[in-house]
Amino acid sequence: MDVENRAQDNYKAGETISGEDQITVDWRGRPSNPSKHGGMRAAAFVLGLQAFEIMGIAAVGNNLITYVINEMHFSLSKSANIVTNFIGTVFILALLGGYLSDSYLGSFWTMLIFGFVELSGFILLSVQAHLPQLKPPQCNMATNGEHCLEAKGFKALIFFVALYLVALGSGCVKPNMISHGADQFNKAEPKQSKKLSTYFNAAYFAFSMGELVALTVLVWIQTHSGMDVGFGLSAAAMAMGLISLVCGTVVYRNKPPQGSIFAPIAQVLVAAFVKRKQVCPSNPHMLHGSQSKVPNNHLAVSSDGGFVLHHTERFRFLDKACIKIQHGTNTKESPWRLCTVTQVEQVKILISVIPIFACTIVFNTILAQLQTFSVQQGSAMNTQLTKSFHIPPASLQSIPYIMLIFIVPLYDTFVVPFARKITGHDSGITPLQRIGFGLFVATFSMVSAALMENKRRNSSVNENKTLSIFWITPQFLIFGLSEMFTAVGLIEFFYKQSLKGMQAFLTALTYCSYSFGFYLSSLLVSLVNKITSSSSNGGWLSENNLNKDRLDLFYWLLAALSFANFLNYLFWARWYSNNLPVSATMQNIQSIGEDFNHENPSYTKHSGDDNAA
């Protein structure tokens, strides 16, 4: 049965079908078969790539500051900015990966091509770390920092080329791992929709396992066997991930690329601007492409198996793109002057999610500190576990993942089914609620970090004592719990938006939030140094010695920003909820009017927007 007949038959049977769930093909380009393609079996191969890819990139990123300082001889603040800029670039390039996937290549080919780009970057990093002629002369930055030669010229060029090959590859691979794995489930079917929620938790479990191995085994090898061996193991991990991806080729459901995903958006904006002086009709059914008869689920199926979104009252100025100004003529207006209601509604959805996206930037600024200053914080503490074993400071970041590999399965097995019975939501709690809880908890990670740094500094300066490295574990544990809620909630929130053919790009937006967070971290470090450098004690972060810096005050600043960001999020989550159209799902498993606090059933929602809180 072809795509069109299948969509129409399902619709006649009373099912809610979104267009992106219908257009899936196998590896030969033929319509996918639900009994042979997709499901958790296919998603497992993608999860393998995710675990190995994060294993490779985490081993590099989380211990990169140590390599940049000890081997390349950059200063502490400059090294921190190199790391945050690198990680920020990884995540902002996710937009490129999402765009190429949705528009031209498809998720599978995007992952395969850029996976090899990332692999080449790991190999080049390993080669540079192994050859002395590609690095500055050895020097102890802790004792002779002022006399150590910083990497410049060709040596710096090789380093940054290798680093940003990794960034390009990883950035383009990341959003497609999540979206391609989620594409293996048809969210229009209740059973598949529940499995999709399980998949998002499984994806975070795979992420946690990859991080855990990277931050324990690989970082330990980097510390004891050299960064060249460590980078080589990252390359080996990436190669294993690519093998896992290829092994699942014959069982994947693949969504073909849709052509430029930005053209329909640009058409709406141009048409609305051109017709800005027109007056919107009071009856929305007079708009081009509006459905005069909308089914109970508020979603119609078009003749091509796609979907038609119901008109909403938000952002009415965009409705002008649907005004017909050539009545009674046979002349067909240009798509740059006349758009459909569905096309306009998708742009409205895209605009609506921007504030939610923006509220996660400060959250990722906190993450940046745990991968930079907190590692240096641990380096200034007693890392000895036994007489012969010292904990690598970068391995501290494995602590939350040790916790999460137990918590995530328990959460999905017990908490989600229990919450589902109460709320009727496939995910137990809505993604917006999940994000909000994570943002709230993140504040306490910085409070803990500030208290512990103050205690560490006083003990070292005033008492000449070196605290155990385990004193700073609470800030990692708290943030790990926060990230489990925020990161998974954000990915699920974006993926479930009713934007045809843009799932990879929307998933990339979640990584773009990471990018802006790391860039904001670099900006804050520079601003704080500039503003506080006029004091008699110097800048908070201007020295290479944490005993002279005031990292605790910087952490308090971030705690205040985090709490203010949480309050801002509450406002925008309520605004988002109150401005969505609603629809019942095919079996009314979602409660009408389910909002952020379950107390204001004043809106309706699209099928596929089951993530609205």
C-alpha positions in Angstrom: 0.0 0.0 0.0 1.4 3.4 -0.9 1.9 6.3 1.4 -1.2 8.2 0.3 -3.6 5.2 0.6 -2.2 4.2 3.9 -2.6 7.7 5.4 -6.2 8.0 4.1 -7.2 4.5 5.3 -5.8 5.2 8.8 -7.5 8.5 8.9 -10.8 6.9 8.0 -10.3 4.5 10.8 -10.1 7.5 13.2 -6.4 7.6 13.7 -4.4 10.8 14.1 -1.5 10.7 11.6 1.2 13.3 11.3 2.8 13.6 7.9 6.4 12.9 9.1 5.3 9.5 10.5 4.1 8.4 7.1 7.0 9.2 4.7 9.5 6.6 5.8 11.5 4.2 3.6 13.9 1.4 4.0 17.6 1.5 2.9 16.6 0.8 -0.8 14.1 3.7 -0.9 11.0 1.5 -0.7 8.1 2.2 1.8 9.1 0.8 5.2 7.4 -2.2 6.6 6.4 -1.9 10.4 7.1 -5.6 10.9 10.7 -5.4 9.5 11.8 -1.8 10.1 12.0 0.5 13.0 11.2 -0.1 16.7 13.6 -0.5 19.6 15.7 -3.1 17.7 16.6 -0.5 15.0 17.1 2.2 17.6 19.5 0.0 19.5 22.1 0.4 16.7 21.8 4.2 16.9 22.2 4.0 20.7 25.4 2.1 20.1 26.7 5.0 18.0 25.6 7.5 20.6 27.4 5.6 23.4 30.6 5.3 21.5 30.6 8.8 20.0 30.0 10.5 23.4 32.7 8.2 24.8 35.2 9.6 22.3 34.2 13.2 22.5 33.9 13.3 26.3 37.3 11.8 26.8 38.7 14.7 24.7 36.5 17.6 25.9 36.4 16.8 29.6 40.2 16.5 30.0 41.1 19.0 27.2 41.9 21.8 29.6 44.6 19.7 31.2 46.2 19.0 27.8 45.9 22.6 26.7 47.6 23.9 29.9 50.3 21.2 30.4 51.2 20.4 26.8 50.3 23.5 24.8 51.1 25.9 27.7 48.2 28.3 27.5 47.2 30.2 30.6 44.3 29.0 32.8 41.7 31.6 31.7 42.8 31.3 28.0 42.6 27.5 28.3 39.2 27.6 29.8 38.0 29.8 26.9 39.6 27.4 24.4 37.7 24.5 25.9 34.4 26.4 26.1 34.7 27.8 22.6 35.5 24.3 21.3 32.5 22.7 23.0 30.3 25.7 22.0 31.3 25.2 18.4 30.4 21.5 18.6 26.9 22.4 19.6 26.3 25.3 17.3 27.4 23.2 14.3 24.6 20.8 15.3 22.4 23.3 13.4 24.4 22.6 10.2 24.0 18.9 10.8 20.2 19.2 11.3 19.8 21.4 8.2 21.8 19.1 5.9 19.9 16.1 7.2 16.4 17.4 6.9 17.0 19.2 3.6 19.4 17.1 1.5 21.2 14.1 3.0 18.9 12.4 5.5 20.0 11.4 9.0 21.8 8.2 8.1 24.1 9.7 5.5 24.8 12.8 7.6 25.9 10.7 10.5 28.0 8.4 8.3 29.8 11.2 6.4 30.5 13.5 9.4 31.3 10.5 11.6 34.4 10.0 9.5 35.2 13.7 9.7 35.1 13.4 13.5 37.2 10.2 13.3 39.9 12.0 11.3 40.0 14.8 13.9 40.7 12.3 16.7 43.4 10.7 14.7 45.1 14.0 14.0 45.0 15.0 17.7 46.6 11.7 18.6 49.4 12.2 16.0 50.1 15.7 17.4 50.1 14.5 21.0 52.5 11.8 20.1 55.1 13.8 18.1 57.3 16.2 20.1 58.0 18.4 17.1 54.3 19.3 16.9 54.2 20.6 20.5 56.2 23.3 22.4 59.1 22.2 24.6 58.1 20.3 27.7 57.7 22.6 30.7 56.0 22.5 34.1 53.3 25.1 34.1 52.7 24.7 37.8 56.2 25.7 38.8 57.6 27.6 35.8 54.5 28.8 34.1 56.0 32.3 33.3 58.9 30.7 31.4 57.0 28.1 29.4 56.6 28.7 25.7 53.0 28.8 24.4 52.2 26.8 21.3 52.2 29.2 18.3 52.4 29.1 14.5 52.3 25.7 12.8 52.0 23.8 16.1 49.0 25.8 17.2 47.5 25.5 13.6 47.7 21.7 13.7 46.1 21.6 17.1 43.2 23.8 16.2 42.6 22.1 12.8 42.4 18.7 14.6 40.2 20.1 17.3 37.7 21.7 14.9 37.6 18.7 12.7 36.3 16.9 15.8 33.9 19.8 16.4 32.5 19.7 12.8 32.0 16.0 12.8 30.6 15.7 16.3 28.3 18.7 15.8 26.8 17.3 12.6 26.4 13.8 14.1 24.8 14.7 17.4 21.3 15.9 16.5 20.9 13.1 13.9 21.6 10.4 16.5 18.7 11.5 18.5 16.3 12.2 15.7 17.2 9.1 13.7 16.7 6.9 16.7 13.3 8.6 17.4 12.3 8.2 13.8 12.2 4.4 14.4 9.0 4.9 16.3 5.6 6.1 14.9 4.4 8.5 17.5 0.9 8.4 16.0 0.4 5.0 17.5 -0.2 4.8 21.3 2.2 1.9 21.9 4.9 3.4 19.7 4.4 6.8 21.5 5.1 5.2 24.9 8.1 3.4 23.4 9.3 6.8 22.1 9.3 8.1 25.6 11.3 5.1 26.7 13.7 5.7 23.9 14.5 9.2 25.0 15.4 7.8 28.5 17.4 5.0 26.9 19.3 7.6 24.8 20.3 9.4 28.0 21.3 6.1 29.5 23.6 5.4 26.5 24.9 9.0 26.9 25.6 8.4 30.6 27.4 5.1 29.9 29.6 6.7 27.3 30.4 9.6 29.6 31.1 7.2 32.5 33.6 5.1 30.5 35.2 8.2 29.1 35.6 9.9 32.4 37.0 6.8 34.2 38.8 4.4 31.9 39.8 6.8 29.1 40.7 9.7 31.3 42.8 7.4 33.5 44.6 6.1 30.4 45.2 9.7 29.3 46.7 10.5 32.7 48.9 7.5 33.0 49.7 6.5 29.4 49.7 9.9 27.7 47.3 12.0 25.8 48.4 10.4 22.5 47.1 7.0 23.6 44.0 8.7 25.1 43.2 10.5 21.8 43.8 7.2 19.9 41.3 5.4 22.1 38.8 8.2 21.3 39.4 7.4 17.6 38.9 3.7 18.3 35.6 4.4 20.1 34.3 6.5 17.2 35.2 3.8 14.8 33.2 1.3 16.9 30.2 3.7 16.8 30.3 3.9 13.0 30.4 0.1 12.8 27.3 0.0 15.0 25.5 2.5 12.8 26.2 0.6 9.6 25.1 -2.7 11.1 21.6 -1.4 11.5 21.2 -0.2 7.9 18.7 -2.9 6.8 16.3 -2.4 9.7 16.1 1.5 9.8 13.0 3.5 9.0 14.5 6.5 7.1 12.8 9.8 6.5 13.8 11.2 3.1 15.1 14.8 3.0 12.4 17.4 2.3 14.4 19.9 0.3 15.3 23.3 1.9 13.5 23.5 5.2 14.0 27.3 5.4 12.2 28.1 2.1 8.7 27.6 3.5 9.6 29.6 6.6 11.0 32.4 4.5 7.9 32.4 2.2 5.6 33.0 5.2 7.8 35.9 6.5 8.0 37.5 3.1 4.3 37.1 2.3 3.3 38.5 5.7 5.6 41.5 5.2 4.3 42.1 1.6 0.7 42.0 2.8 1.4 43.8 6.1 -1.2 46.5 5.3 -4.0 44.0 4.7 -6.6 43.3 7.3 -7.1 39.8 8.5 -10.6 38.5 8.0 -12.7 37.9 11.1 -13.5 34.4 9.8 -10.3 32.3 9.7 -11.9 29.9 7.2 -11.5 32.6 4.6 -7.7 32.2 4.8 -6.0 30.2 2.1 -5.6 26.5 3.1 -7.9 26.7 6.1 -10.1 23.7 6.8 -13.8 24.5 6.9 -14.4 21.2 8.6 -11.9 20.2 11.2 -12.2 16.7 12.7 -12.4 16.2 16.5 -8.7 15.8 16.7 -8.2 19.2 15.1 -5.9 17.7 12.5 -6.7 16.9 8.9 -4.8 14.6 6.5 -4.0 16.0 3.1 -4.1 14.0 -0.1 -0.4 13.4 -0.1 -0.5 11.8 3.4 0.7 15.0 5.1 -1.1 16.9 7.7 -3.1 20.2 7.9 -2.8 22.2 11.1 -5.8 24.0 12.5 -5.7 27.8 12.6 -4.7 29.4 15.9 -5.0 33.0 17.2 -1.4 33.5 18.2 0.8 35.8 16.1 -2.1 37.0 14.0 0.2 39.2 12.0 1.5 36.1 10.2 -2.0 35.2 9.1 -1.7 38.0 6.5 0.5 35.6 4.5 -2.7 33.6 3.9 -4.9 36.4 2.6 -6.1 36.0 -1.0 -6.0 39.3 -2.9 -6.8 37.9 -6.4 -10.4 36.7 -6.0 -12.2 35.8 -9.1 -9.1 35.3 -11.3 -7.4 32.2 -12.6 -4.0 33.7 -11.8 -2.2 31.6 -9.2 -0.3 33.7 -6.6 3.3 33.0 -6.0 4.1 30.9 -2.9 6.2 33.9 -1.8 2.9 36.0 -1.7 0.3 33.4 -0.6 0.9 30.6 1.9 -1.4 28.0 3.5 -2.6 28.1 7.1 -0.6 24.9 7.8 2.6 26.6 6.6 1.9 29.7 8.7 1.1 27.5 11.8 4.4 25.7 11.5 6.2 29.1 11.6 4.1 30.0 14.7 5.2 26.9 16.4 8.9 27.6 15.6 8.6 31.1 17.0 6.8 29.8 20.1 9.6 27.5 21.2 12.3 30.1 21.0 11.7 31.4 24.6 11.9 27.9 26.0 15.1 27.3 24.1 16.6 30.6 25.5 15.8 29.6 29.1 18.2 26.7 28.9 21.3 28.8 28.0 22.2 29.7 31.6 21.8 26.0 32.5 24.5 25.1 30.0 26.7 27.9 31.3 26.7 26.0 34.6 27.7 22.8 32.7 30.6 24.7 31.3 32.0 25.4 34.7 31.9 21.7 35.7 34.1 20.9 32.7 36.6 23.7 33.2 37.0 25.4 36.6 35.7 22.5 38.6 38.3 20.3 37.0 41.0 22.8 38.1 39.3 23.0 41.5 39.8 19.3 41.8 43.5 19.6 40.7 44.1 21.8 43.7 42.8 19.2 46.1 44.1 15.9 47.4 43.4 13.3 44.7 44.9 10.3 46.5 42.5 7.4 46.9 45.1 4.8 48.0 48.8 4.9 48.4 49.4 4.2 44.7 46.2 5.5 43.1 45.3 9.1 42.4 41.9 10.1 41.0 42.3 12.2 37.7 40.4 15.5 38.4 38.6 15.1 35.1 37.1 11.8 36.3 35.1 13.7 38.9 32.5 14.3 36.2 31.9 10.5 36.1 30.3 10.7 39.6 26.8 11.9 38.3 26.9 9.3 35.5 27.6 6.5 38.0 24.5 7.6 39.8 22.5 8.1 36.6 23.1 4.6 35.1 21.0 3.3 38.1 18.5 6.2 38.3 17.5 6.4 34.6 16.3 2.8 34.3 14.5 3.1 37.7 12.9 6.3 36.6 11.7 4.8 33.3 10.6 1.5 34.9 8.8 2.8 38.0 8.4 6.6 38.1 7.1 7.0 34.5 4.3 4.3 34.7 3.2 5.6 38.1 3.1 9.2 36.9 1.4 8.2 33.7 -1.5 6.8 35.6 -2.0 10.1 37.4 -1.4 12.5 34.5 -2.3 10.4 31.5 0.8 11.7 29.7 3.0 9.2 27.8 6.1 10.5 29.5 4.7 10.6 33.0 5.2 14.3 33.4 5.3 16.7 30.5 8.6 17.7 28.9 8.1 21.3 30.1 7.6 20.2 33.7 10.7 18.1 33.4 12.7 21.0 32.1 11.4 23.3 34.8 12.4 20.8 37.6 15.9 20.4 36.1 16.4 24.2 35.9 15.3 24.6 39.5 17.7 21.9 40.8 20.7 23.3 38.8 20.8 26.4 41.0 21.8 24.2 44.0 24.7 22.8 42.0 26.3 26.2 42.0 25.4 26.9 45.6 27.2 23.7 46.5 30.2 24.6 44.3 30.5 28.1 45.9 30.4 26.7 49.5 32.9 23.9 48.7 35.3 26.3 47.0 35.2 28.7 49.9 36.0 25.9 52.3 38.8 24.6 50.0 40.4 28.0 49.7 40.2 28.8 53.4 41.7 25.4 54.3 44.5 25.9 51.8 45.3 29.5 52.5 44.6 29.9 56.2 45.2 26.3 57.6 47.7 25.0 55.0 45.5 21.9 54.6 44.5 20.2 51.3 41.0 18.9 51.3 40.0 15.6 49.7 38.8 15.8 46.2 35.5 14.1 47.3 34.4 17.4 49.0 33.4 18.7 45.6 31.3 15.7 44.5 28.0 17.2 45.6 28.0 19.8 42.9 28.5 17.1 40.2 25.8 14.9 41.7 23.2 17.7 41.9 23.9 18.8 38.4 23.7 15.2 37.1 20.2 14.9 38.4 19.3 18.3 37.0 20.7 17.3 33.5 18.7 14.1 33.5 15.5 16.1 33.7 16.4 19.2 31.6 18.3 17.6 28.7 15.9 14.7 28.1 12.9 17.0 28.5 14.2 19.6 26.1 15.0 17.0 23.4 11.5 15.4 23.7 9.9 18.8 23.7 11.5 19.8 20.4 11.2 16.5 18.7 7.5 16.3 19.2 6.7 19.6 17.7 4.4 19.4 14.6 7.0 20.7 12.2 7.1 18.4 9.1 10.5 17.3 8.0 12.4 19.4 10.7 12.9 16.9 13.5 16.7 16.8 13.1 17.0 20.6 12.9 14.7 21.0 16.0 16.8 18.5 17.9 19.9 20.5 16.8 18.4 23.5 18.6 18.7 21.7 21.9 22.5 21.4 21.2 22.6 25.0 20.1 21.5 25.8 23.6 24.6 24.1 24.8 26.6 26.2 22.4 25.2 29.5 23.6 25.7 28.4 27.2 29.4 27.7 26.7 29.9 30.9 24.7 28.1 32.8 27.6 30.6 31.1 30.0 33.5 32.6 28.0 31.9 36.0 28.0 31.1 35.9 31.7 34.7 34.9 32.5 36.0 37.9 30.5 33.5 40.3 31.9 34.1 39.2 35.5 37.8 39.6 35.0 37.4 43.1 33.5 34.9 44.3 36.1 36.7 42.9 39.2 40.3 43.6 38.0 40.1 47.2 39.4 39.8 45.9 43.0 42.9 45.8 45.3 42.9 42.0 45.2 42.8 41.7 41.5 40.2 40.0 39.3 38.2 37.0 40.5 39.6 34.8 37.8 42.7 36.7 36.6 45.4 34.4 38.2 46.5 30.9 37.3 46.4 30.1 41.0 42.9 29.2 42.5 44.2 30.2 46.0 44.6 33.7 44.8 41.4 33.8 42.6 37.9 34.1 44.0 36.2 31.2 42.1 33.7 30.9 45.0 32.3 34.4 44.2 32.0 33.5 40.5 30.0 30.4 41.5 27.7 32.6 43.7 27.1 34.8 40.7 26.1 31.8 38.6 23.8 30.6 41.3 22.0 33.9 41.3 21.7 33.9 37.5 20.4 30.3 37.5 17.6 31.1 40.0 16.6 34.2 38.0 16.6 32.1 34.9 14.3 29.6 36.5 11.8 32.3 37.4 12.0 33.5 33.8 11.3 30.0 32.6 8.2 29.7 34.7 6.8 32.8 32.9 7.6 31.5 29.4 6.4 28.0 30.1 3.0 29.3 31.2 2.9 31.6 28.2 3.7 28.7 25.8 1.0 26.6 27.4 -1.7 29.3 27.3 -1.1 30.0 23.6 -1.3 26.5 22.1 -4.3 25.0 20.3 -5.4 21.7 21.7 -6.5 18.5 20.3 -7.3 15.2 21.8 -5.1 12.4 20.6 -6.5 9.4 18.9 -7.4 7.7 22.1 -7.7 10.8 24.3 -4.8 9.6 26.3 -3.6 13.1 26.7 -5.9 15.2 29.0 -7.3 18.3 27.3 -5.9 21.4 29.0 -2.9 19.8 30.6 -0.6 22.7 31.3 2.5 23.5 33.3 0.7 23.3 36.6 -2.4 21.3 35.6 -4.6 24.1 36.7 -5.3 26.2 33.7 -7.1 24.2 30.9 -7.4 27.3 28.7 -5.7 26.1 25.5 -5.9 23.4 22.9 -3.0 21.7 21.2 -2.0 20.1 17.9 -1.6 16.4 17.5 2.1 15.9 18.0 2.3 18.7 20.6 1.7 16.2 23.3 4.7 17.6 25.0 3.1 20.9 25.8 3.1 21.3 29.5 
